[in-house]
Amino acid sequence: MRKTIIKLSVFFLVFVLSLIIVSKIRNRGHDNLTMEMAPSTLPMVTMVTNGVEYNRLHGYCTDTDVAFQREHVTVLGEARDTGFVVDTCGRNVSGISIEVRSEDGSRLIESTQIKEFQVNDGRISGTIALKDLIERDMQYSLTILLDLDGASRVSYYTKVIWSDALYLTEKLDYVLDFHERLYDREAARELAKYLETNSKLESNASFHKVNIHSSFRQITWGELNVTEVQAPSIRLAEIATQTASLLLDYIVATEEGRSRTYYTVTEYYRIRYTSDRIYLLDYERTMTQIPETDHMFANDKILLGITGTDVPMMESEDGNVVVFQAAGRLFGYNLTTNKLTVIFGFYDEDNADARTMYNQHSIKILDVDEGGNVQFAVYGYMNRGRHEGEVGVQIYTHNSAQNTIEELLYIPYDKSYAVLDAEMKRLLYLNREQKLYLMLNNAVYGIDLAGRTYSRLLETAQDEGLQVSEDHKIAVWPVGEDIYHSTSLEIRNFGNDTRNTVSVQEGEVIRPLGFMEEDIIYGVARADDIVVENSGRIFYPMYKVCICNSAGELLKEYRQQDVYVTECTVTDNQITLERVRRLETGAYQETEQEHITNNLEAEKGKNMIVTADTEKYQRYVEIQLRNETDSQTVMTLTPKEIVYEGGRTLQLPDAEDNIRYYVYGPYGVYGIFNSPAGAVNLAYNLPGVVVNEKGTCVWLRGNRAAKNQIMAIKEEAVTEEKGALAVCLDAMLANEGITRNSQYLLDRGENVLRILEENMEGAEILDLTGCPLDAVLYYVNRDIPVLALLENGSAVLLVGFNEYNAGMLNPLTGSIDKMGMNDSAKWFEENGNQFITYMKQ
């Protein structure tokens, strides 16, 4: 027996030594080793009000621009205080302090050490009370700083507001009661009065997306019999006196026999509070199945289950390798080897908590080759690993033969994931030559991954200054700083690194309009036809619209005598042209739209997203493979990460000092604009919030009073010396205590925007041309007048409203006239909705 033990011991020792020697041989010539991604290490902080925990904050290990930390807002009590809880997650917290700054972060208001708190079973609880240095009903940035073992300091961000008229407790109670009733169909019948059910809607066919218009059965989970396995994490995204937007994140499970399936769920509530009752303005529930690798295959299908049909997927040229995303993780399946690889994900069976499941990041597949090698990007908040607690862009490569992933490049970012996500959706592309192209802060960069060097290809401060194809492979932009007076376009094919130019004849100008697949749509105008209107807006009538390929070769041309295109939109496979007709007088008149349809079907891949409808689970999403698989012999792999010496960080330049407008909606940033009109229009339709580069709210849907009038603006009529536009401009300036002779400035050739920008110091002038009347009344509600320009050269000044009428200073009548709200909206629309206002800074 003793000899046997000795033999086994010797054998084990030889085996271990062999592993060490083999490992050294495999790594000879370089310093790379492999290991599993490090687990999450940072504590979490949650805010508390009246015993209810909400707004879970995640830690940041690098400096962040607090102006863009808008994921949630925390309401302070009457004593300017709020409760908080720290889940230490096993870390030693040696100190807690706070910083209070202005909303844009530029001004430090308070820096205080929190000395009184309680520690109980790994949780620290206490109260944060701010000093008497903040004003009511204004938002501020609060940073909670935790000093951890190892001398590291971690930051946690939230917006805070001190107000006695937000009714947070009532709004939280309503949302939590609504949520709880959904699991009890009898109790849920009380909710029917809040729904706007439409039985014909698509939302009744899938549990992935359920909303306020879905059926009562759909809202109450149908026949799924779900159980909640994780209590909801509440996020207060936006709050005002009347309205609030809240989100609940949690996990549910369904059971089928002895098998249990898990789903991530997000509920969105938008509500309006009144003294009588609370109204549900909007509701949406998103349910996404977490695939289990042991049950993902059936015949020729990969089963994704209850999820959206817009599954990010890419396949190799021969179709033998298909890479796809599901529930926040990246998978790759090789049909030839019958191997499934969980390529990347912050959460797994051993790392599944609120930190790893935190979904403030995205994965984008960049390239897949026939060998199963995958290039992909991970961008946003890094839940764990080398860059835990940072925001940035990681470029990874997955080596199929070695079953490893390796970081090739890391680009740090100082704003939030929400903003970064909107940036990456504009441009992020990698070609086979390892050249990366992306857009950040209005600039397009070309990056060499091997050398980690970059070049700036373009910088634009105009919304139409860059057009990119849907696959991000082709981009086009006007040559020169002004897109309205460019005589050529530059076309860049990022796929093969080629550059081509399209030019026009002398006396003509050109601008890009969009893409149809990978073909470029552009418009050509005569330079003499371009007019700068009184408002400063540029009228750009294009006498022809052309379509060319990426080599600049003309494919089609559309033109009609005396008909001009003013706007172009592309939806799916159809181009819509907004057109005007030039009359004999030289004036322009709107005419019917022109529709151009692309009849060519998009090329289908060898593996496709399909759906199957079941009675219990309804719409089930699957990937139909080119060949049938043997589900019993599928091998599942999880790659390890290569550990390297040194850094692979590339720091891109700070943003230029340009004003940009960010549209925040229920789930993040929905768009970034250089002009306020586009931002307000998008936010109006969501609904959402518009925030400028300083983090200041520019426009907000809701919370408008029933009526308001700017009493400081009095009646005034035109005279022989002063026209209607000058009367309105003088009234706007006088409202801010500024006296000017606007008629003199107009006679000198200055336009409205320039007059206001040069004379209204400290204000941000907003050209809201194209926005509806209902949207611009937001400013009148804040005692800011809105100038409305008319087609005949006259103008009126919006100064008031009530439930039925809009009030406006009409210099032609010399009075403040009232016009019915619907009639006003129609009248202004017929005059082009030419609105100009300002925002006090």
C-alpha positions in Angstrom: 0.0 0.0 0.0 2.8 2.4 1.0 4.7 1.6 -2.3 1.5 2.3 -4.2 1.1 5.7 -2.5 4.7 6.5 -3.3 4.3 5.6 -6.9 1.1 7.7 -7.2 2.9 10.6 -5.6 5.8 10.4 -7.9 3.5 10.1 -10.9 1.5 13.2 -9.8 4.8 15.2 -9.3 6.0 14.2 -12.8 2.6 15.1 -14.2 2.6 18.6 -12.6 6.2 19.2 -13.7 5.3 18.2 -17.2 2.4 20.7 -17.3 4.8 23.5 -16.2 7.4 22.6 -18.8 4.8 22.3 -21.6 3.3 25.7 -20.5 6.7 27.3 -20.6 7.4 25.8 -24.1 4.1 27.0 -25.4 4.8 30.5 -24.1 8.5 30.6 -25.1 9.4 33.6 -27.1 6.7 35.9 -25.6 5.4 36.8 -22.2 1.7 35.9 -22.9 -0.1 33.7 -20.4 -3.7 32.8 -20.3 -6.2 33.1 -17.4 -9.9 33.5 -16.8 -11.3 37.1 -16.6 -10.9 38.4 -13.1 -14.2 38.6 -11.1 -15.9 41.9 -10.2 -14.4 43.5 -7.1 -16.1 46.8 -6.6 -18.8 47.5 -4.0 -22.2 48.9 -5.0 -24.1 51.9 -3.6 -27.9 52.1 -3.5 -30.0 55.2 -2.5 -32.8 54.9 0.0 -36.0 56.9 0.5 -38.6 56.0 3.2 -37.2 52.5 3.4 -37.3 51.9 -0.4 -34.0 51.2 -2.1 -33.6 52.7 -5.6 -30.9 53.9 -7.9 -28.2 51.3 -7.7 -24.8 53.0 -8.4 -21.8 51.2 -9.9 -18.3 52.2 -9.2 -15.9 54.1 -11.5 -12.2 53.9 -11.2 -11.2 56.7 -13.6 -12.2 60.3 -13.9 -15.6 60.8 -15.6 -17.4 63.9 -16.9 -20.2 64.1 -14.4 -22.3 66.2 -16.8 -23.1 63.0 -18.7 -23.8 60.8 -15.7 -27.6 60.9 -16.2 -28.6 57.3 -15.6 -30.7 58.3 -12.6 -31.7 61.1 -10.4 -32.0 61.0 -6.6 -34.6 63.0 -4.7 -33.4 64.7 -1.5 -35.7 65.1 1.5 -36.8 68.3 3.2 -33.5 68.4 5.2 -31.5 68.0 1.9 -30.8 64.4 2.8 -31.0 60.9 1.4 -30.3 57.4 2.8 -27.7 55.2 1.2 -26.5 51.6 1.5 -23.1 50.2 0.5 -22.9 46.5 -0.4 -19.2 46.0 0.2 -19.0 42.8 -1.7 -16.2 41.6 0.5 -14.1 44.8 0.2 -12.9 46.8 3.2 -14.3 50.3 3.0 -12.0 52.6 5.1 -13.7 55.9 4.3 -16.8 57.5 2.7 -17.0 61.1 1.4 -19.1 63.1 -1.0 -18.7 65.9 -3.6 -21.5 68.1 -4.8 -21.0 70.0 -8.0 -23.1 72.0 -10.4 -25.0 69.9 -12.9 -22.2 70.4 -15.5 -19.5 69.6 -13.0 -17.7 72.8 -13.4 -18.3 74.2 -9.9 -17.5 72.4 -6.7 -20.1 73.3 -4.1 -19.4 70.9 -1.2 -16.8 68.3 -0.2 -17.7 66.4 3.0 -16.5 63.3 4.9 -19.3 61.0 6.0 -18.4 60.0 9.5 -21.6 58.4 10.9 -22.8 55.1 9.4 -23.7 51.6 10.5 -22.0 48.4 9.5 -24.1 45.1 9.5 -23.3 41.9 7.7 -21.3 43.3 4.8 -23.6 46.3 4.3 -22.9 49.9 5.3 -25.9 52.2 5.8 -26.1 55.9 6.6 -27.5 59.3 5.6 -26.1 61.9 3.3 -27.2 65.4 4.3 -26.1 68.3 2.1 -25.2 71.7 3.4 -27.3 74.8 2.8 -25.5 75.6 -0.4 -28.0 74.3 -3.0 -31.2 75.7 -4.4 -34.6 74.1 -4.6 -35.8 72.5 -7.9 -32.3 72.6 -9.4 -30.3 69.4 -10.3 -26.8 68.9 -9.1 -24.2 66.2 -9.5 -23.4 64.1 -6.4 -20.3 61.9 -6.3 -20.0 59.3 -3.5 -16.3 58.4 -2.9 -15.4 55.1 -1.3 -11.8 54.5 0.0 -11.1 50.8 -0.4 -8.3 48.6 0.8 -5.2 49.0 -1.3 -5.5 52.8 -1.2 -7.9 52.9 -4.1 -10.7 55.4 -4.4 -13.9 54.6 -6.3 -16.5 57.1 -7.5 -20.3 56.6 -7.6 -22.4 59.2 -9.5 -26.0 60.3 -9.4 -27.9 63.5 -10.1 -29.7 64.9 -7.1 -32.6 67.4 -6.7 -34.0 69.1 -3.7 -37.7 69.8 -4.0 -40.9 69.5 -1.9 -43.2 69.0 -4.9 -42.0 65.8 -6.6 -44.2 63.2 -4.9 -41.5 60.5 -5.1 -43.1 58.2 -2.5 -46.5 58.2 -4.2 -44.9 57.5 -7.6 -42.7 54.7 -6.3 -45.7 53.1 -4.5 -47.7 53.2 -7.7 -45.0 51.6 -9.9 -44.3 48.9 -7.3 -48.0 48.1 -6.8 -48.4 47.9 -10.6 -45.5 45.5 -10.9 -46.6 43.2 -8.1 -50.2 42.9 -9.5 -48.8 41.6 -12.8 -48.1 38.2 -11.1 -51.7 37.8 -9.9 -54.3 38.0 -12.7 -57.2 38.7 -10.4 -55.4 41.5 -8.6 -54.2 42.8 -11.9 -57.7 43.5 -13.1 -57.4 46.8 -11.2 -54.7 47.7 -13.8 -57.0 47.4 -16.8 -58.2 51.0 -16.5 -54.6 52.2 -17.2 -54.1 50.2 -20.4 -54.8 51.3 -23.9 -55.3 47.8 -25.4 -55.3 47.2 -29.1 -55.9 43.6 -30.0 -54.5 44.0 -33.5 -51.0 45.0 -32.4 -47.8 43.0 -33.0 -47.1 43.4 -29.3 -49.7 40.7 -28.6 -47.6 38.1 -30.6 -44.4 38.1 -28.5 -43.5 38.2 -24.9 -40.2 39.9 -25.8 -41.9 43.3 -26.1 -45.1 44.1 -24.2 -46.5 47.6 -23.9 -49.4 49.8 -22.8 -51.3 48.8 -25.9 -50.9 45.0 -25.4 -53.8 42.8 -24.2 -54.5 42.2 -20.6 -53.4 38.6 -21.0 -50.1 39.6 -22.5 -49.4 42.1 -19.7 -50.0 39.5 -17.1 -47.5 37.0 -18.7 -50.1 34.8 -20.5 -49.6 31.2 -19.6 -45.9 31.4 -18.8 -46.3 31.1 -15.1 -43.2 33.1 -14.3 -41.6 33.4 -10.9 -39.5 36.3 -9.9 -36.0 35.1 -8.8 -34.5 38.5 -8.3 -36.2 41.5 -6.7 -36.5 44.6 -9.1 -33.7 47.1 -9.1 -35.5 50.5 -9.4 -34.1 53.4 -11.5 -35.6 56.8 -11.3 -34.6 58.2 -14.7 -36.4 61.5 -14.7 -38.8 63.3 -12.3 -40.7 66.5 -12.3 -43.7 67.8 -10.3 -46.2 66.0 -12.5 -44.3 63.4 -14.4 -41.7 60.7 -13.8 -39.9 57.9 -15.7 -38.9 54.8 -13.9 -37.3 51.5 -14.9 -37.3 48.2 -13.1 -34.6 45.6 -13.8 -35.0 42.0 -12.6 -34.8 38.3 -13.5 -37.7 35.8 -13.8 -37.8 32.1 -14.5 -40.2 29.6 -16.2 -40.2 25.9 -15.6 -40.8 23.1 -18.1 -40.6 19.7 -16.3 -37.3 19.7 -14.4 -35.8 22.3 -16.6 -35.7 26.0 -15.5 -35.2 28.9 -18.0 -34.1 32.4 -16.9 -34.9 35.7 -18.4 -33.8 39.3 -17.9 -36.6 41.8 -17.7 -36.8 45.6 -17.9 -40.0 47.5 -17.2 -40.4 51.1 -18.2 -43.0 53.3 -16.7 -43.8 56.9 -17.5 -46.5 58.3 -15.2 -48.2 61.6 -14.4 -49.2 62.5 -10.9 -52.3 64.5 -9.9 -53.9 65.1 -6.6 -56.8 62.8 -7.6 -54.9 59.9 -9.2 -51.9 58.8 -11.1 -52.0 58.3 -14.9 -50.0 55.7 -16.8 -48.6 57.6 -19.8 -46.5 54.8 -21.1 -45.5 51.3 -20.2 -43.1 48.8 -21.9 -41.7 45.5 -20.7 -38.7 43.8 -22.4 -38.1 40.2 -21.7 -35.0 38.4 -23.0 -34.2 34.7 -22.6 -30.8 33.8 -21.2 -29.8 30.8 -23.5 -28.5 27.7 -21.8 -25.7 26.1 -23.8 -27.0 22.6 -22.9 -30.3 23.3 -24.6 -29.5 25.5 -27.5 -29.7 23.1 -30.4 -32.5 21.2 -32.1 -32.0 19.6 -35.6 -30.9 22.5 -37.8 -31.7 25.3 -35.3 -30.0 27.3 -32.6 -32.7 28.1 -30.1 -32.6 31.7 -28.7 -36.1 31.6 -27.4 -38.0 34.7 -26.2 -35.9 37.6 -27.6 -36.0 40.2 -30.4 -35.7 39.2 -34.1 -32.9 41.8 -34.6 -30.2 39.4 -33.4 -26.7 40.8 -34.2 -25.2 38.0 -36.3 -22.3 37.6 -38.7 -21.1 34.5 -40.6 -18.0 33.4 -42.4 -18.0 33.6 -46.1 -18.6 29.9 -46.5 -21.3 29.9 -43.8 -19.6 27.3 -41.7 -19.0 29.7 -38.8 -21.9 31.8 -37.3 -21.3 34.3 -34.6 -24.2 35.9 -32.7 -25.2 37.8 -29.6 -27.8 36.6 -27.1 -28.7 38.2 -23.8 -25.5 40.3 -23.6 -23.1 37.5 -24.5 -21.2 36.6 -27.7 -21.4 33.1 -29.1 -19.7 31.4 -32.0 -20.8 28.1 -33.6 -18.7 26.1 -36.0 -20.8 23.7 -38.1 -17.8 21.8 -39.3 -16.4 20.9 -35.8 -19.8 21.0 -34.0 -18.3 23.3 -31.4 -20.1 26.1 -29.6 -17.9 28.8 -28.0 -19.1 31.3 -25.4 -16.6 33.9 -26.8 -17.3 36.8 -24.4 -19.6 37.8 -21.6 -19.2 39.6 -18.2 -21.6 37.1 -16.5 -21.5 33.3 -16.4 -22.5 30.6 -14.0 -19.8 31.5 -11.5 -20.1 35.3 -11.9 -23.8 36.2 -11.9 -24.7 39.1 -9.7 -25.9 42.7 -10.0 -22.4 43.8 -11.0 -21.8 41.3 -13.9 -25.4 41.6 -15.1 -25.2 45.4 -15.3 -26.0 46.1 -18.9 -24.3 49.4 -19.6 -22.1 48.0 -22.4 -22.5 46.6 -25.9 -20.7 44.1 -28.0 -20.3 44.5 -31.8 -19.1 41.7 -34.1 -16.5 43.2 -36.5 -15.2 40.2 -38.5 -15.5 36.4 -38.8 -13.3 34.2 -40.9 -13.5 30.6 -42.2 -11.2 29.4 -39.4 -13.7 30.5 -36.7 -11.5 33.5 -35.7 -13.6 36.5 -34.6 -12.8 40.2 -34.1 -15.2 42.1 -31.9 -15.6 45.3 -29.9 -16.8 45.7 -26.3 -17.6 49.2 -25.4 -19.2 51.0 -22.5 -18.9 50.3 -18.7 -16.5 47.4 -18.0 -18.1 45.2 -15.4 -15.0 43.2 -14.5 -11.6 42.3 -15.8 -8.6 44.4 -16.6 -10.6 47.6 -17.0 -13.2 47.1 -14.3 -14.9 50.4 -13.4 -13.8 52.2 -16.6 -15.7 53.3 -19.7 -14.0 52.7 -23.0 -13.8 50.8 -26.2 -12.0 47.4 -26.3 -11.1 45.6 -29.5 -10.7 41.9 -29.0 -9.6 39.0 -31.2 -10.7 35.4 -30.6 -8.3 32.7 -31.8 -10.4 29.6 -32.4 -7.4 27.2 -32.7 -6.0 28.2 -29.3 -9.4 28.9 -27.7 -8.2 32.3 -26.4 -9.3 35.9 -26.6 -6.9 38.8 -26.6 -7.3 42.6 -26.2 -5.7 44.3 -29.1 -6.6 47.9 -28.2 -8.3 49.9 -25.5 -9.6 53.5 -26.0 -10.6 55.2 -22.7 -13.6 57.4 -22.7 -14.6 60.1 -20.2 -18.4 60.2 -20.8 -21.1 57.7 -20.0 -21.9 54.5 -21.9 -25.2 56.0 -23.1 -23.3 58.7 -25.0 -20.6 56.2 -26.2 -23.2 53.9 -27.5 -24.8 56.6 -29.7 -21.3 57.5 -31.0 -20.4 53.9 -31.9 -23.8 53.4 -33.7 -22.7 56.2 -36.1 -19.4 54.5 -37.1 -17.4 51.5 -35.9 -15.8 49.4 -38.5 -12.7 47.1 -38.8 -11.3 45.8 -42.1 -9.2 42.8 -42.8 -6.0 44.9 -42.9 -6.6 45.6 -39.1 -7.6 49.2 -39.7 -10.2 50.4 -37.3 -12.6 53.3 -38.1 -14.8 55.0 -35.6 -16.4 58.4 -34.8 -16.0 60.2 -31.5 -16.9 63.8 -30.7 -17.7 64.8 -34.3 -14.4 63.4 -35.6 -13.7 60.3 -37.7 -10.5 58.4 -36.8 -8.6 55.8 -38.7 -6.6 53.6 -36.3 -3.8 51.1 -37.0 -4.3 48.3 -34.5 -0.8 46.9 -34.9 1.0 50.1 -34.3 -1.7 51.7 -32.1 -1.5 54.9 -34.0 -4.3 57.1 -35.3 -5.1 59.8 -37.9 -8.0 62.2 -37.9 -9.8 61.8 -41.3 -12.7 64.3 -40.7 -14.1 66.7 -38.3 -17.6 68.1 -38.8 -19.9 70.3 -36.8 -23.0 69.9 -39.0 -25.5 67.0 -38.7 -25.5 66.3 -42.4 -21.7 66.5 -42.7 -21.2 62.8 -42.7 -23.3 59.9 -44.1 -22.5 56.3 -43.4 -23.9 53.1 -44.9 -25.8 50.8 -42.6 -22.9 48.3 -42.4 -20.5 51.2 -41.6 -18.3 50.1 -44.6 -18.8 53.2 -46.8 -18.8 56.8 -45.7 -19.2 60.1 -47.7 -18.7 63.7 -46.7 -18.5 67.1 -48.4 -15.0 68.5 -49.0 -14.6 71.8 -47.2 -15.9 73.2 -43.9 -19.3 74.2 -45.2 -21.6 71.4 -46.4 -23.9 74.0 -48.2 -21.2 75.3 -50.5 -19.1 72.2 -51.2 -18.2 71.4 -54.9 -17.1 67.8 -54.3 -17.8 64.7 -52.1 -15.2 62.4 -50.7 -16.2 58.7 -50.7 -14.2 56.4 -48.4 -14.6 52.6 -48.7 -13.2 51.5 -45.3 -13.4 47.8 -46.4 -10.6 48.2 -49.0 -9.2 51.5 -47.9 -10.0 53.3 -51.2 -10.9 56.9 -51.7 -12.9 58.4 -54.5 -14.3 61.9 -55.3 -17.5 63.1 -57.0 -17.4 66.7 -58.3 -19.9 69.0 -59.9 -19.6 71.6 -62.7 -18.7 75.2 -62.1 -21.6 77.1 -60.5 -23.0 74.0 -58.8 -22.7 72.6 -55.3 -23.2 69.1 -53.9 -24.2 67.5 -50.7 -24.7 63.9 -49.5 -28.2 62.8 -48.6 -27.9 59.1 -47.5 -27.4 55.6 -48.6 -29.3 52.8 -50.3 -27.4 49.7 -49.2 -23.8 50.7 -50.2 -24.8 53.1 -52.9 -24.6 56.9 -52.2 -27.4 59.3 -52.7 -26.5 62.9 -53.2 -28.1 66.1 -54.4 -26.8 68.8 -56.7 -28.0 72.5 -56.6 -27.1 75.6 -58.5 -25.1 78.0 -56.3 -27.2 80.9 -57.3 -30.4 79.2 -56.0 -29.1 78.9 -52.5 -30.7 81.6 -50.2 -29.9 82.6 -46.6 -33.2 83.5 -45.1 -33.9 86.1 -42.5 -33.8 83.5 -39.8 -30.3 82.5 -40.9 -31.6 79.2 -42.2 -30.2 78.1 -45.6 -32.7 77.2 -48.3 -31.0 74.6 -50.5 -33.1 73.6 -53.5 -31.5 70.6 -55.4 -32.4 70.4 -59.1 -31.3 66.8 -59.3 -30.7 63.8 -57.1 -28.2 61.2 -58.1 -27.2 57.7 -56.9 -23.6 56.4 -57.4 -21.6 53.4 -56.2 -18.6 53.6 -53.8 -16.3 54.1 -56.8 -18.2 57.3 -57.7 -19.8 55.9 -60.8 -23.2 57.3 -61.6 -26.0 54.7 -61.4 -29.2 56.8 -61.6 -30.2 60.4 -61.9 -33.6 62.0 -61.0 -34.6 65.5 -62.2 -37.8 67.3 -63.3 -38.1 70.7 -64.9 -38.8 73.5 -62.4 -39.0 70.9 -59.5 -36.5 71.0 -56.7 -35.7 68.6 -53.9 -35.4 70.1 -50.4 -35.1 67.0 -48.2 -34.4 63.3 -48.6 -35.2 60.4 -46.2 -34.4 56.7 -46.7 -36.6 54.1 -45.0 -35.9 50.4 -45.7 -35.7 50.1 -49.5 -37.5 53.4 -50.3 -36.2 56.9 -50.9 -38.7 59.8 -50.2 -38.0 63.2 -51.7 -39.6 66.3 -50.4 -40.1 68.7 -53.4 -41.1 72.2 -54.3 -42.0 73.8 -57.6 -40.6 77.1 -58.8 -43.3 79.5 -60.0 -42.9 82.1 -62.7 -42.6 84.7 -60.0 -39.5 83.0 -58.7 -41.2 81.8 -55.5 -41.4 78.2 -54.5 -44.5 76.1 -53.8 -44.7 72.7 -52.1 -45.6 69.8 -54.5 -46.1 66.1 -54.1 -43.4 63.8 -52.8 -41.4 61.5 -55.1 -40.8 57.9 -54.0 -37.9 55.9 -55.4 -38.0 52.2 -54.6 -35.1 49.7 -54.6 -36.5 46.5 -56.0 -33.3 44.5 -55.5 -33.6 42.1 -52.6 -30.9 42.1 -50.0 -28.5 39.1 -50.3 -29.4 36.5 -47.7 -26.9 34.7 -45.7 -26.4 30.9 -45.5 -27.7 30.9 -41.8 -30.8 33.0 -41.1 -32.9 34.4 -38.2 -36.3 32.7 -38.2 -39.2 32.5 -35.8 -41.6 29.8 -34.7 -44.9 30.5 -33.0 -45.9 28.3 -30.0 -49.1 28.5 -27.9 -47.3 28.9 -24.6 -44.1 30.8 -25.4 -45.6 32.6 -28.5 -42.9 33.9 -30.8 -39.7 31.9 -30.5 -36.5 33.2 -32.2 -34.1 30.7 -33.8 -31.1 30.7 -36.1 -31.7 28.3 -38.9 -28.4 26.7 -39.8 -27.3 25.7 -43.3 -27.0 22.1 -42.1 -28.5 19.9 -39.4 -26.5 19.4 -36.3 -26.1 16.6 -33.8 -27.3 18.3 -30.6 -26.1 15.5 -28.4 -22.4 15.9 -29.4 -22.1 19.7 -29.4 -18.9 20.6 -27.5 -19.1 23.9 -25.5 -15.9 25.9 -25.0 -15.1 29.0 -23.0 -11.9 30.7 -24.1 -9.3 32.1 -21.6 -7.9 35.6 -22.0 -4.3 36.2 -22.9 -2.4 38.2 -20.3 0.2 40.5 -21.7 2.8 42.8 -20.3 2.6 46.5 -20.8 -0.4 48.5 -22.0 -2.4 48.6 -25.2 -4.2 51.9 -24.5 -4.6 54.5 -27.2 -5.7 58.0 -25.9 -7.6 59.9 -28.6 -7.6 63.8 -28.4 -10.1 65.6 -26.3 -13.2 66.9 -28.1 -13.2 70.2 -29.8 -15.2 72.9 -28.1 -18.4 72.4 -30.2 -22.0 72.6 -28.9 -23.8 69.3 -29.3 -27.2 68.2 -28.2 -27.9 64.8 -26.7 -31.4 63.2 -26.8 -32.0 61.0 -23.7 -34.9 58.5 -23.9 -36.1 55.6 -21.8 -33.0 53.4 -22.4 -30.2 55.8 -23.0 -29.0 58.3 -25.7 -31.1 58.1 -28.8 -29.2 60.6 -30.9 -26.5 63.3 -30.9 -27.1 66.4 -32.9 -25.1 69.6 -33.7 -28.4 71.5 -34.2 -31.1 71.9 -31.5 -34.0 71.5 -33.9 -33.2 67.9 -34.8 -32.7 67.0 -31.1 -35.9 68.6 -29.9 -37.9 66.9 -32.7 -36.6 63.5 -31.8 -37.1 64.1 -28.1 -40.7 65.3 -28.7 -41.5 62.1 -30.5 -40.0 59.7 -28.0 -40.7 61.4 -25.6 -37.3 62.4 -24.1 -35.0 65.0 -22.8 -32.5 67.2 -24.7 -29.2 68.0 -22.9 -26.4 70.1 -24.2 -22.6 69.7 -24.0 -22.6 71.2 -20.5 -25.1 68.8 -19.2 -27.8 71.4 -19.0 -31.4 70.5 -19.9 -32.4 72.2 -23.1 -35.8 70.7 -23.6 -38.1 68.4 -21.6 -41.4 66.7 -22.6 -44.1 67.1 -20.0 -44.5 69.1 -16.8 -46.0 72.1 -18.6 -48.4 74.3 -16.7 -52.0 74.5 -17.8 -51.4 78.1 -18.8 -48.8 80.9 -18.7 -48.2 84.3 -20.1 -45.0 86.4 -20.1 -46.4 89.6 -18.6 -43.3 91.6 -19.1 -43.9 91.7 -22.9 -46.4 94.4 -23.8 -48.4 95.2 -27.0 -46.5 97.0 -29.7 -47.4 97.8 -33.3 -45.3 98.3 -36.5 -44.4 101.9 -37.5 -43.1 103.4 -40.7 -39.6 103.0 -39.2 -39.9 99.6 -37.6 -41.2 96.4 -39.2 -42.9 93.4 -37.5 -39.6 91.4 -37.3 -37.8 94.3 -35.6 -40.7 94.7 -33.1 -40.5 91.1 -32.1 -36.7 91.1 -31.9 -36.7 94.3 -29.7 -39.3 92.6 -27.4 -37.2 89.5 -27.0 -34.1 91.5 -26.2 -36.0 93.8 -23.8 -37.3 90.7 -22.0 -33.7 90.2 -20.9 -33.1 93.9 -20.2 -31.3 94.6 -23.5 -32.1 97.6 -25.6 -31.1 97.5 -29.3 -32.3 99.0 -32.6 -33.0 95.7 -34.4 -34.4 97.5 -37.5 -31.1 99.2 -38.0 -29.3 95.8 -37.7 -31.7 94.2 -40.2 -31.3 97.0 -42.7 -27.6 96.5 -42.4 -28.0 92.9 -43.7 -27.8 91.0 -40.4 -30.0 87.9 -39.9 -32.0 87.0 -36.9 -29.6 84.4 -35.5 -26.7 86.8 -35.7 -28.5 89.6 -34.1 -29.5 87.5 -31.1 -26.1 85.8 -30.8 -24.2 89.1 -30.8 -26.5 91.0 -28.5 -27.9 88.4 -26.0 -24.7 87.7 -24.1 -24.7 84.6 -21.9 -27.7 83.0 -23.7 -27.7 80.0 -26.0 -29.7 80.9 -29.2 -31.8 78.0 -30.4 -33.0 77.7 -34.0 -35.9 75.3 -33.7 -37.1 75.5 -37.3 -39.1 72.4 -38.1 -40.3 71.7 -34.5 -44.1 71.8 -33.8 -45.8 74.5 -31.8 -46.5 72.1 -29.0 -42.8 71.5 -28.5 -41.7 75.2 -28.5 -44.3 76.1 -25.9 -41.9 74.5 -23.4 -39.9 77.8 -23.5 -43.0 80.0 -23.1 -43.8 77.9 -20.1 -40.4 79.0 -18.7 -41.1 82.7 -19.5 -38.9 82.7 -22.6 -40.6 84.1 -25.7 -40.4 82.3 -29.0 -40.0 84.1 -32.3 -42.1 82.8 -35.2 -41.1 83.9 -38.7 -43.7 83.9 -41.5 -43.4 83.2 -45.2 -44.4 86.7 -46.1 -41.4 88.2 -44.2 -43.5 89.2 -41.2 -43.2 87.7 -37.7 -45.1 87.2 -34.4 -43.8 86.5 -30.9 -45.2 83.6 -28.8 -45.7 84.9 -25.3 -48.5 82.8 -23.7 -50.8 79.8 -23.9 -53.6 78.1 -22.1 -55.4 74.8 -22.7 -57.2 76.1 -25.8 -55.2 79.0 -27.2 -51.8 80.3 -28.1 -51.0 83.9 -27.3 -48.8 85.9 -29.5 -47.6 89.5 -30.0 -48.7 90.4 -33.5 -47.1 93.7 -34.5 -49.4 94.1 -37.5 -52.4 94.4 -35.2 -50.5 96.0 -32.4 -52.0 93.6 -29.8 -51.4 90.2 -28.1 -53.8 88.0 -30.1 -55.2 84.6 -29.2 -55.6 81.8 -31.7 -57.0 78.4 -31.2 -54.3 75.8 -30.4 -55.1 73.6 -33.4 -55.4 76.6 -35.8 -52.1 78.0 -34.5 -50.3 74.7 -35.0 -51.7 74.5 -38.6 -50.8 78.2 -39.4 -47.3 77.9 -38.1 -46.8 74.6 -40.0 -48.0 76.2 -43.2 -45.3 78.9 -42.6 -42.6 76.3 -42.1 -42.5 76.1 -38.3 -39.7 78.7 -38.3 -39.2 79.2 -34.6 -36.2 80.8 -32.8 -35.8 81.1 -29.1 -33.0 81.0 -26.5 -32.0 79.4 -23.3 -30.6 81.3 -20.3 -27.2 80.0 -19.1 
